[in-house]
């Protein structure tokens, strides 16, 4: 039997004494890297690579932040196009060519935009001016009302003095200075909003016309054996998201019509303004209706307690009617998003991107649910036994 030391690598010896020299502190790591075929990592190279990565990440973040308005306009136009696509497909099923269907839907969309600019916007501006002019008289009427005096006597806070202080601070010189200082910025914001609105309208019409070509181009980026499944999945996602968007817009429009009727019934001078606010808020399901229940009731309270009671009861009844009868018929085949996911998605979207983020969060959540149900869950159902090397296969 041979000795194991015969094949051991000889140690270096001193040239004079002939004694063996122990290996240096770097000999063992060097042997280990040499046996693995890997060279030691240079700290300078690592630090340089990390620095470049940080600079690129910061630059990308700054670029995305500077383009946030453009990206939000593109996103809004894309979701509006998806919301218009069900109407295009419905017209195509009735025998029209897709070109004619797109033309009809585009003309209808432009007509709605023109009506909003020529009719709704002047009415809203007039009611805002009327609200500002009638606010002092409305506050004085509230202070003189019997219910307000009774409530003021029962509470610890002096409500009348609190209202007067709030109104005085609103009319103070500092407030007017702040408003005057922001006139230029407000003007720039108005111009930017107008230009962004024009961009959104143009992009929406383009996306409606180019939606099939966009999906086909995205499918061509994948291998041929994956294109059929990808096309089926994208068709289902776009159809479902389109149903969610168009259904949400229709529900918000019905909600705004109900609010307009109720506010006119109680004698509100700003009924159109409140209806526009209801339309914007109720684009977010569940949360929007409850928020406007509070807003509309407070607005009706400036008329009388009876008006607030009538509006609150009437709108609450409509919310229940909408939830159990209108929504199931309007949404149709759109994917059902659980209420808790709607609330979480709306909160996250509003935190990141404001009202538009809250609106976009619902279709995005629906898309994620479709991917989970059509891709992730079927893939997990196929795995009936743990694979080799899986930590759960029971083998070390």
Secondary structure, 3 states (H helix, E strand, C coil): CCCHHHHCCCCCECCCCCCECCCCCCHHHHHHHHHHCCCCCCHHHHHHHHHHHHHHHHHHHHHHHHCHHHHHHHHHHHHHHHHHHHHHHHHHHCCCCHHHHHHHHHHHHHHHHHHHHHHHHHHHHHHHHHHHHHHHHHHHHHHHCHHHHHHHHHCCCCHHHHHHHHHHHHCCHHHHHHHHHCHHHHHHHHHHHHHHHHHHHHHHHHHHHHHHHHHHHHHHCCCHHHHHHHHHHHHHHHHHHHHHHHHHHHHHHHHHHHHHHHHHHCCCCCHHHHHHHHHHHCCCCCHHHHHHHHHHHHHHHCCCHHHHHHHHHHHHHHHHHHHHHHHHHHHCCCCCCCHHHHHHHHHHHHHHHHHHHHHHHHHHHHHHHHHHHHHHHHHHHHCCCCCCCCCCCCCC
